[in-house]
């Protein structure tokens, strides 16, 4: 086979694989939320600080037998507590409600980021999935998701 023929054959094979991948894994409607979040450790025992309690803002509180942590909008965290937090995370969610038995959603959100070398923090709720990326990495993350065929609606961060 000639070199040109080999290139054409490879292009056809790659194109066919891309179509198959898109058919098997439809694009996701992603929404960048306007808040900037902090991931904060909390003592495993005792009361929850008032700033970490449920409210109108983004709050994700988790507890295991050995740890407790909260993901919350940065503006809610007092300065003394903020020093212990990992700051500057931007949340991106899958738009709409997802059935709990849906397979591969988190994988489809995280694979493009892994391939682009972007760190993430994943959160799942009863209704949908979220991926948090550092604010500095958000433009690259959006580009990676769009290159993977996902639809991303971006919004500017809220003023503090």
Backbone as JSON Lines, residues from 0, in Angstrom:
{"i":0,"aa":"X","n":[0.85,-1.18,0.0],"ca":[0.0,0.0,0.0],"c":[0.89,1.24,0.0]}
{"i":1,"aa":"X","n":[0.52,2.22,-0.78],"ca":[1.3,3.45,-0.84],"c":[1.14,4.24,0.46]}
{"i":2,"aa":"X","n":[2.05,5.17,0.67],"ca":[2.0,6.0,1.87],"c":[0.7,6.8,1.92]}
{"i":3,"aa":"X","n":[0.26,7.34,0.78],"ca":[-0.99,8.09,0.71],"c":[-2.18,7.18,1.05]}
{"i":4,"aa":"X","n":[-2.15,5.98,0.49],"ca":[-3.23,5.03,0.78],"c":[-3.29,4.67,2.25]}
{"i":5,"aa":"X","n":[-2.12,4.54,2.89],"ca":[-2.06,4.22,4.31],"c":[-2.63,5.36,5.14]}
{"i":6,"aa":"X","n":[-2.29,6.6,4.79],"ca":[-2.81,7.76,5.5],"c":[-4.33,7.83,5.37]}
{"i":7,"aa":"X","n":[-4.85,7.61,4.18],"ca":[-6.3,7.63,3.96],"c":[-6.96,6.51,4.75]}
{"i":8,"aa":"X","n":[-6.38,5.31,4.73],"ca":[-6.95,4.19,5.48],"c":[-6.97,4.5,6.97]}
{"i":9,"aa":"X","n":[-5.89,5.08,7.49],"ca":[-5.84,5.44,8.91],"c":[-6.89,6.5,9.23]}
{"i":10,"aa":"X","n":[-7.03,7.48,8.37],"ca":[-8.02,8.54,8.6],"c":[-9.42,7.96,8.61]}
{"i":11,"aa":"X","n":[-9.69,7.05,7.69],"ca":[-11.02,6.42,7.66],"c":[-11.27,5.61,8.92]}
{"i":12,"aa":"X","n":[-10.26,4.85,9.36],"ca":[-10.41,4.07,10.58],"c":[-10.62,4.96,11.79]}
{"i":13,"aa":"X","n":[-9.82,6.01,11.9],"ca":[-9.97,6.92,13.03],"c":[-11.31,7.63,13.0]}
{"i":14,"aa":"X","n":[-11.75,8.03,11.82],"ca":[-13.05,8.66,11.69],"c":[-14.17,7.72,12.1]}
{"i":15,"aa":"X","n":[-14.08,6.48,11.68],"ca":[-15.1,5.5,12.05],"c":[-15.11,5.28,13.55]}
{"i":16,"aa":"X","n":[-13.92,5.23,14.17],"ca":[-13.85,5.04,15.61],"c":[-14.46,6.23,16.34]}
{"i":17,"aa":"X","n":[-14.21,7.44,15.84],"ca":[-14.76,8.63,16.49],"c":[-16.28,8.63,16.41]}
{"i":18,"aa":"X","n":[-16.83,8.23,15.28],"ca":[-18.28,8.17,15.14],"c":[-18.84,7.12,16.1]}
{"i":19,"aa":"X","n":[-18.18,5.97,16.18],"ca":[-18.63,4.93,17.09],"c":[-18.58,5.43,18.53]}
{"i":20,"aa":"X","n":[-17.48,6.1,18.91],"ca":[-17.37,6.6,20.27],"c":[-18.46,7.62,20.57]}
{"i":21,"aa":"X","n":[-18.74,8.49,19.61],"ca":[-19.79,9.48,19.83],"c":[-21.15,8.81,19.93]}
{"i":22,"aa":"X","n":[-21.37,7.75,19.18],"ca":[-22.64,7.04,19.24],"c":[-22.8,6.35,20.58]}
{"i":23,"aa":"X","n":[-21.73,5.74,21.08],"ca":[-21.79,5.04,22.35],"c":[-21.82,6.0,23.53]}
{"i":24,"aa":"X","n":[-21.16,7.11,23.41],"ca":[-21.07,8.08,24.48],"c":[-21.56,9.44,23.99]}
{"i":25,"aa":"X","n":[-22.86,9.7,24.1],"ca":[-23.37,10.97,23.63],"c":[-22.78,12.13,24.43]}
{"i":26,"aa":"X","n":[-22.79,13.29,23.82],"ca":[-22.23,14.46,24.49],"c":[-23.06,14.81,25.72]}
{"i":27,"aa":"X","n":[-22.41,15.42,26.67],"ca":[-23.08,15.84,27.9],"c":[-23.33,17.34,27.88]}
{"i":28,"aa":"X","n":[-24.49,17.77,28.38],"ca":[-24.72,19.2,28.54],"c":[-24.12,19.64,29.88]}
{"i":29,"aa":"X","n":[-23.03,20.38,29.85],"ca":[-22.35,20.79,31.07],"c":[-22.6,22.27,31.34]}
{"i":30,"aa":"X","n":[-22.66,22.61,32.61],"ca":[-22.92,23.99,33.03],"c":[-21.89,24.4,34.06]}
{"i":31,"aa":"X","n":[-21.12,25.44,33.77],"ca":[-20.16,25.98,34.73],"c":[-20.95,26.88,35.68]}
{"i":32,"aa":"X","n":[-20.9,26.56,36.96],"ca":[-21.62,27.37,37.95],"c":[-20.78,28.6,38.32]}
{"i":33,"aa":"X","n":[-21.43,29.67,38.76],"ca":[-20.71,30.94,38.95],"c":[-19.87,31.04,40.22]}
{"i":34,"aa":"X","n":[-20.05,30.13,41.16],"ca":[-19.35,30.24,42.44],"c":[-17.92,29.72,42.37]}
{"i":35,"aa":"X","n":[-17.12,30.17,43.32],"ca":[-15.79,29.61,43.57],"c":[-15.9,28.89,44.91]}
{"i":36,"aa":"X","n":[-15.43,27.64,44.95],"ca":[-15.63,26.79,46.12],"c":[-14.33,26.52,46.85]}
{"i":37,"aa":"X","n":[-14.48,26.14,48.13],"ca":[-13.37,25.69,48.95],"c":[-13.69,24.28,49.44]}
{"i":38,"aa":"X","n":[-12.67,23.42,49.47],"ca":[-12.8,22.07,50.01],"c":[-12.1,22.1,51.36]}
{"i":39,"aa":"X","n":[-12.88,21.91,52.43],"ca":[-12.37,22.13,53.77],"c":[-12.49,20.89,54.65]}
{"i":40,"aa":"X","n":[-11.42,20.56,55.38],"ca":[-11.52,19.47,56.35],"c":[-12.22,19.99,57.6]}
{"i":41,"aa":"X","n":[-12.98,19.1,58.24],"ca":[-13.63,19.43,59.5],"c":[-13.24,18.34,60.51]}
{"i":42,"aa":"X","n":[-13.28,18.66,61.81],"ca":[-13.02,17.61,62.8],"c":[-14.03,16.47,62.63]}
{"i":43,"aa":"X","n":[-13.59,15.2,62.77],"ca":[-14.51,14.08,62.55],"c":[-15.62,13.98,63.59]}
{"i":44,"aa":"X","n":[-15.45,14.64,64.71],"ca":[-16.47,14.61,65.75],"c":[-16.82,16.04,66.15]}
{"i":45,"aa":"X","n":[-17.94,16.19,66.82],"ca":[-18.35,17.5,67.28],"c":[-19.36,18.12,66.32]}
{"i":46,"aa":"X","n":[-19.72,19.34,66.61],"ca":[-20.75,20.0,65.82],"c":[-20.16,20.55,64.51]}
{"i":47,"aa":"X","n":[-21.06,20.75,63.58],"ca":[-20.7,21.34,62.29],"c":[-20.64,22.86,62.48]}
{"i":48,"aa":"X","n":[-19.57,23.52,62.02],"ca":[-19.54,24.99,62.14],"c":[-20.7,25.64,61.38]}
{"i":49,"aa":"X","n":[-21.17,26.76,61.86],"ca":[-22.34,27.42,61.24],"c":[-22.11,27.71,59.77]}
{"i":50,"aa":"X","n":[-20.88,28.05,59.38],"ca":[-20.6,28.4,57.99],"c":[-20.67,27.19,57.06]}
{"i":51,"aa":"X","n":[-20.61,25.98,57.63],"ca":[-20.66,24.75,56.83],"c":[-22.05,24.12,56.83]}
{"i":52,"aa":"X","n":[-23.0,24.73,57.5],"ca":[-24.36,24.18,57.54],"c":[-25.06,24.42,56.21]}
{"i":53,"aa":"X","n":[-26.08,23.62,55.97],"ca":[-26.85,23.76,54.73],"c":[-27.47,25.14,54.64]}
{"i":54,"aa":"X","n":[-27.5,25.65,53.43],"ca":[-28.06,26.96,53.19],"c":[-28.34,27.13,51.72]}
{"i":55,"aa":"X","n":[-28.54,28.35,51.27],"ca":[-28.9,28.58,49.87],"c":[-27.74,28.41,48.9]}
{"i":56,"aa":"X","n":[-26.51,28.46,49.4],"ca":[-25.34,28.33,48.54],"c":[-24.97,26.87,48.36]}
{"i":57,"aa":"X","n":[-23.94,26.65,47.57],"ca":[-23.41,25.3,47.34],"c":[-22.78,24.8,48.65]}
{"i":58,"aa":"X","n":[-23.29,23.69,49.16],"ca":[-22.74,23.03,50.35],"c":[-22.81,21.54,50.1]}
{"i":59,"aa":"X","n":[-21.67,20.86,50.23],"ca":[-21.63,19.4,50.12],"c":[-20.85,18.9,51.32]}
{"i":60,"aa":"X","n":[-21.56,18.3,52.26],"ca":[-20.98,17.84,53.51],"c":[-20.89,16.32,53.47]}
{"i":61,"aa":"X","n":[-19.69,15.79,53.75],"ca":[-19.52,14.33,53.79],"c":[-18.87,13.94,55.1]}
{"i":62,"aa":"X","n":[-19.23,12.73,55.54],"ca":[-18.64,12.21,56.75],"c":[-18.43,10.71,56.59]}
{"i":63,"aa":"X","n":[-17.26,10.25,57.01],"ca":[-16.94,8.83,57.07],"c":[-16.56,8.55,58.53]}
{"i":64,"aa":"X","n":[-16.29,7.31,58.88],"ca":[-15.86,7.04,60.26],"c":[-14.56,7.76,60.66]}
{"i":65,"aa":"X","n":[-13.75,8.17,59.69],"ca":[-12.46,8.78,60.02],"c":[-12.3,10.24,59.61]}
{"i":66,"aa":"X","n":[-13.23,10.78,58.85],"ca":[-13.08,12.17,58.43],"c":[-14.41,12.81,58.14]}
{"i":67,"aa":"X","n":[-14.37,14.12,58.13],"ca":[-15.54,14.92,57.74],"c":[-14.99,16.07,56.91]}
{"i":68,"aa":"X","n":[-15.66,16.37,55.81],"ca":[-15.23,17.49,54.99],"c":[-16.45,18.19,54.39]}
{"i":69,"aa":"X","n":[-16.23,19.41,53.97],"ca":[-17.29,20.2,53.37],"c":[-16.74,20.91,52.14]}
{"i":70,"aa":"X","n":[-17.55,20.95,51.11],"ca":[-17.28,21.75,49.93],"c":[-18.32,22.86,49.97]}
{"i":71,"aa":"X","n":[-17.85,24.09,49.99],"ca":[-18.75,25.22,50.21],"c":[-18.23,26.44,49.47]}
{"i":72,"aa":"X","n":[-19.12,27.39,49.17],"ca":[-18.68,28.62,48.53],"c":[-17.66,29.32,49.42]}
{"i":73,"aa":"X","n":[-16.59,29.78,48.82],"ca":[-15.49,30.4,49.58],"c":[-15.96,31.54,50.44]}
{"i":74,"aa":"X","n":[-16.89,32.34,49.96],"ca":[-17.29,33.53,50.7],"c":[-17.95,33.21,52.04]}
{"i":75,"aa":"X","n":[-18.4,31.97,52.24],"ca":[-19.02,31.57,53.51],"c":[-17.99,31.21,54.57]}
{"i":76,"aa":"X","n":[-16.76,30.93,54.16],"ca":[-15.76,30.4,55.08],"c":[-15.01,31.54,55.77]}
{"i":77,"aa":"X","n":[-14.97,31.55,57.12],"ca":[-14.19,32.58,57.82],"c":[-12.7,32.44,57.52]}
{"i":78,"aa":"X","n":[-11.98,33.54,57.61],"ca":[-10.56,33.57,57.26],"c":[-9.75,32.52,58.03]}
{"i":79,"aa":"X","n":[-10.02,32.34,59.31],"ca":[-9.26,31.37,60.11],"c":[-9.45,29.95,59.57]}
{"i":80,"aa":"X","n":[-10.64,29.62,59.17],"ca":[-10.92,28.28,58.63],"c":[-10.43,28.15,57.2]}
{"i":81,"aa":"X","n":[-10.47,29.23,56.44],"ca":[-10.08,29.22,55.04],"c":[-8.61,28.85,54.87]}
{"i":82,"aa":"X","n":[-7.8,29.15,55.86],"ca":[-6.38,28.83,55.79],"c":[-6.14,27.32,55.7]}
{"i":83,"aa":"X","n":[-7.08,26.52,56.2],"ca":[-6.95,25.06,56.17],"c":[-7.6,24.44,54.94]}
{"i":84,"aa":"X","n":[-8.26,25.25,54.14],"ca":[-9.03,24.75,53.0],"c":[-8.22,24.77,51.71]}
{"i":85,"aa":"X","n":[-8.63,23.93,50.79],"ca":[-8.11,23.98,49.41],"c":[-9.07,24.89,48.66]}
{"i":86,"aa":"X","n":[-8.58,26.03,48.21],"ca":[-9.45,27.06,47.64],"c":[-9.36,27.11,46.11]}
{"i":87,"aa":"X","n":[-10.28,27.88,45.51],"ca":[-10.2,28.18,44.09],"c":[-10.79,27.14,43.16]}
{"i":88,"aa":"X","n":[-11.75,26.35,43.63],"ca":[-12.38,25.33,42.79],"c":[-13.62,25.9,42.11]}
{"i":89,"aa":"X","n":[-13.78,25.63,40.82],"ca":[-14.98,26.03,40.07],"c":[-15.82,24.78,39.78]}
{"i":90,"aa":"X","n":[-17.1,24.81,40.13],"ca":[-17.96,23.64,39.89],"c":[-18.57,23.63,38.49]}
{"i":91,"aa":"X","n":[-18.59,22.44,37.91],"ca":[-19.23,22.22,36.61],"c":[-20.16,21.04,36.8]}
{"i":92,"aa":"X","n":[-21.42,21.2,36.44],"ca":[-22.4,20.14,36.64],"c":[-22.96,19.66,35.31]}
{"i":93,"aa":"X","n":[-23.45,18.44,35.33],"ca":[-24.22,17.96,34.19],"c":[-25.6,18.58,34.33]}
{"i":94,"aa":"X","n":[-26.04,19.28,33.3],"ca":[-27.35,19.95,33.35],"c":[-28.46,18.9,33.34]}
{"i":95,"aa":"X","n":[-29.45,19.11,34.17],"ca":[-30.59,18.21,34.22],"c":[-30.4,17.09,35.22]}
{"i":96,"aa":"X","n":[-31.49,16.38,35.47],"ca":[-31.46,15.26,36.41],"c":[-31.06,13.98,35.67]}
{"i":97,"aa":"X","n":[-30.28,13.15,36.34],"ca":[-29.8,11.9,35.76],"c":[-30.33,10.73,36.59]}
{"i":98,"aa":"X","n":[-30.77,9.66,35.93],"ca":[-31.16,8.48,36.71],"c":[-29.93,7.86,37.38]}
{"i":99,"aa":"X","n":[-30.11,7.32,38.57],"ca":[-28.98,6.76,39.32],"c":[-28.34,5.57,38.63]}
{"i":100,"aa":"X","n":[-29.07,4.88,37.76],"ca":[-28.52,3.7,37.1],"c":[-27.83,4.03,35.77]}
{"i":101,"aa":"X","n":[-27.69,5.3,35.45],"ca":[-27.0,5.71,34.23],"c":[-25.5,5.44,34.39]}
{"i":102,"aa":"X","n":[-24.9,4.78,33.43],"ca":[-23.51,4.34,33.52],"c":[-22.6,5.25,32.71]}
{"i":103,"aa":"X","n":[-21.44,5.61,33.28],"ca":[-20.38,6.27,32.53],"c":[-20.39,7.78,32.5]}
{"i":104,"aa":"X","n":[-21.28,8.43,33.22],"ca":[-21.36,9.9,33.16],"c":[-20.09,10.53,33.73]}
{"i":105,"aa":"X","n":[-19.7,10.11,34.93],"ca":[-18.51,10.68,35.55],"c":[-17.28,10.39,34.69]}
{"i":106,"aa":"X","n":[-17.22,9.2,34.13],"ca":[-16.11,8.84,33.25],"c":[-16.05,9.77,32.05]}
{"i":107,"aa":"X","n":[-17.19,10.07,31.45],"ca":[-17.21,10.95,30.28],"c":[-16.82,12.38,30.65]}
{"i":108,"aa":"X","n":[-17.08,12.79,31.89],"ca":[-16.67,14.12,32.33],"c":[-15.19,14.17,32.67]}
{"i":109,"aa":"X","n":[-14.66,13.09,33.25],"ca":[-13.29,13.12,33.76],"c":[-12.23,12.69,32.76]}
{"i":110,"aa":"X","n":[-12.58,11.83,31.82],"ca":[-11.58,11.34,30.85],"c":[-10.91,12.48,30.08]}
{"i":111,"aa":"X","n":[-11.67,13.44,29.52],"ca":[-11.0,14.53,28.79],"c":[-10.06,15.35,29.69]}
{"i":112,"aa":"X","n":[-10.42,15.48,30.97],"ca":[-9.56,16.24,31.88],"c":[-8.28,15.46,32.18]}
{"i":113,"aa":"X","n":[-8.41,14.15,32.38],"ca":[-7.22,13.33,32.62],"c":[-6.28,13.4,31.42]}
{"i":114,"aa":"X","n":[-6.85,13.31,30.23],"ca":[-6.03,13.36,29.01],"c":[-5.34,14.72,28.86]}
{"i":115,"aa":"X","n":[-5.95,15.77,29.41],"ca":[-5.36,17.12,29.34],"c":[-4.48,17.43,30.55]}
{"i":116,"aa":"X","n":[-4.36,16.47,31.49],"ca":[-3.53,16.68,32.67],"c":[-4.12,17.66,33.67]}
{"i":117,"aa":"X","n":[-5.45,17.69,33.78],"ca":[-6.14,18.62,34.68],"c":[-6.66,17.87,35.89]}
{"i":118,"aa":"X","n":[-6.28,18.32,37.09],"ca":[-6.77,17.73,38.34],"c":[-8.23,18.08,38.53]}
{"i":119,"aa":"X","n":[-8.94,17.22,39.26],"ca":[-10.35,17.46,39.5],"c":[-10.76,16.9,40.85]}
{"i":120,"aa":"X","n":[-11.93,17.31,41.29],"ca":[-12.58,16.81,42.49],"c":[-14.0,16.49,42.06]}
{"i":121,"aa":"X","n":[-14.42,15.24,42.17],"ca":[-15.74,14.82,41.69],"c":[-16.73,14.71,42.85]}
{"i":122,"aa":"X","n":[-17.97,15.11,42.58],"ca":[-19.05,15.0,43.55],"c":[-20.28,14.48,42.81]}
{"i":123,"aa":"X","n":[-20.95,13.51,43.41],"ca":[-22.21,13.03,42.86],"c":[-23.31,13.24,43.88]}
{"i":124,"aa":"X","n":[-24.47,13.63,43.39],"ca":[-25.65,13.78,44.24],"c":[-26.74,12.86,43.71]}
{"i":125,"aa":"X","n":[-27.87,12.86,44.34],"ca":[-28.97,12.02,43.88],"c":[-29.43,12.44,42.48]}
{"i":126,"aa":"X","n":[-29.3,13.72,42.17],"ca":[-29.83,14.25,40.91],"c":[-28.82,14.32,39.77]}
{"i":127,"aa":"X","n":[-27.56,14.65,40.07],"ca":[-26.6,14.88,38.99],"c":[-25.17,14.7,39.48]}
{"i":128,"aa":"X","n":[-24.23,14.96,38.6],"ca":[-22.81,14.86,38.92],"c":[-22.13,16.2,38.71]}
{"i":129,"aa":"X","n":[-21.13,16.45,39.54],"ca":[-20.35,17.68,39.47],"c":[-18.88,17.32,39.36]}
{"i":130,"aa":"X","n":[-18.13,18.13,38.64],"ca":[-16.68,18.06,38.64],"c":[-16.19,19.45,39.0]}
{"i":131,"aa":"X","n":[-15.28,19.51,39.97],"ca":[-14.67,20.77,40.36],"c":[-13.26,20.8,39.76]}
{"i":132,"aa":"X","n":[-12.93,21.92,39.14],"ca":[-11.58,22.14,38.62],"c":[-11.09,23.47,39.17]}
{"i":133,"aa":"X","n":[-9.79,23.57,39.31],"ca":[-9.21,24.83,39.78],"c":[-9.56,25.94,38.79]}
{"i":134,"aa":"X","n":[-9.83,27.13,39.32],"ca":[-10.21,28.26,38.47],"c":[-9.18,28.52,37.38]}
{"i":135,"aa":"X","n":[-7.92,28.37,37.7],"ca":[-6.86,28.6,36.69],"c":[-6.92,27.57,35.56]}
{"i":136,"aa":"X","n":[-7.46,26.39,35.85],"ca":[-7.54,25.32,34.84],"c":[-8.86,25.32,34.08]}
{"i":137,"aa":"X","n":[-9.81,26.15,34.5],"ca":[-11.14,26.11,33.89],"c":[-11.13,26.33,32.38]}
{"i":138,"aa":"X","n":[-10.41,27.31,31.85],"ca":[-10.42,27.48,30.38],"c":[-9.92,26.22,29.65]}
{"i":139,"aa":"X","n":[-8.87,25.59,30.16],"ca":[-8.37,24.36,29.53],"c":[-9.38,23.22,29.67]}
{"i":140,"aa":"X","n":[-10.06,23.17,30.82],"ca":[-11.07,22.12,31.03],"c":[-12.22,22.29,30.04]}
{"i":141,"aa":"X","n":[-12.69,23.52,29.88],"ca":[-13.78,23.78,28.93],"c":[-13.35,23.39,27.52]}
{"i":142,"aa":"X","n":[-12.13,23.74,27.15],"ca":[-11.62,23.35,25.82],"c":[-11.55,21.84,25.67]}
{"i":143,"aa":"X","n":[-11.1,21.14,26.71],"ca":[-11.0,19.68,26.66],"c":[-12.39,19.05,26.52]}
{"i":144,"aa":"X","n":[-13.36,19.56,27.28],"ca":[-14.72,19.02,27.17],"c":[-15.31,19.28,25.78]}
{"i":145,"aa":"X","n":[-15.12,20.47,25.28],"ca":[-15.65,20.79,23.94],"c":[-14.98,19.93,22.87]}
{"i":146,"aa":"X","n":[-13.67,19.72,23.0],"ca":[-12.96,18.87,22.04],"c":[-13.48,17.43,22.09]}
{"i":147,"aa":"X","n":[-13.98,17.02,23.26],"ca":[-14.53,15.68,23.42],"c":[-16.0,15.61,22.97]}
{"i":148,"aa":"X","n":[-16.55,16.75,22.51],"ca":[-17.9,16.77,21.99],"c":[-18.97,17.18,22.98]}
{"i":149,"aa":"X","n":[-18.58,17.58,24.19],"ca":[-19.57,18.01,25.18],"c":[-19.97,19.47,24.94]}
{"i":150,"aa":"X","n":[-21.19,19.79,25.33],"ca":[-21.69,21.16,25.22],"c":[-21.49,21.84,26.57]}
{"i":151,"aa":"X","n":[-20.74,22.94,26.6],"ca":[-20.42,23.62,27.85],"c":[-20.97,25.03,27.83]}
{"i":152,"aa":"X","n":[-21.83,25.32,28.79],"ca":[-22.33,26.68,28.98],"c":[-21.56,27.27,30.14]}
{"i":153,"aa":"X","n":[-20.76,28.28,29.87],"ca":[-19.91,28.87,30.91],"c":[-20.53,30.14,31.45]}
{"i":154,"aa":"X","n":[-20.27,30.39,32.72],"ca":[-20.72,31.63,33.34],"c":[-19.56,32.23,34.11]}
{"i":155,"aa":"X","n":[-19.59,33.52,34.29],"ca":[-18.53,34.22,35.02],"c":[-18.68,33.95,36.51]}
{"i":156,"aa":"X","n":[-17.57,33.99,37.26],"ca":[-17.68,33.8,38.71],"c":[-18.45,34.95,39.34]}
{"i":157,"aa":"X","n":[-19.13,34.65,40.45],"ca":[-19.86,35.69,41.18],"c":[-18.89,36.6,41.89]}
{"i":158,"aa":"X","n":[-19.29,37.85,42.05],"ca":[-18.49,38.79,42.82],"c":[-18.56,38.38,44.29]}
{"i":159,"aa":"X","n":[-17.48,38.6,44.99],"ca":[-17.45,38.22,46.42],"c":[-18.23,39.18,47.26]}
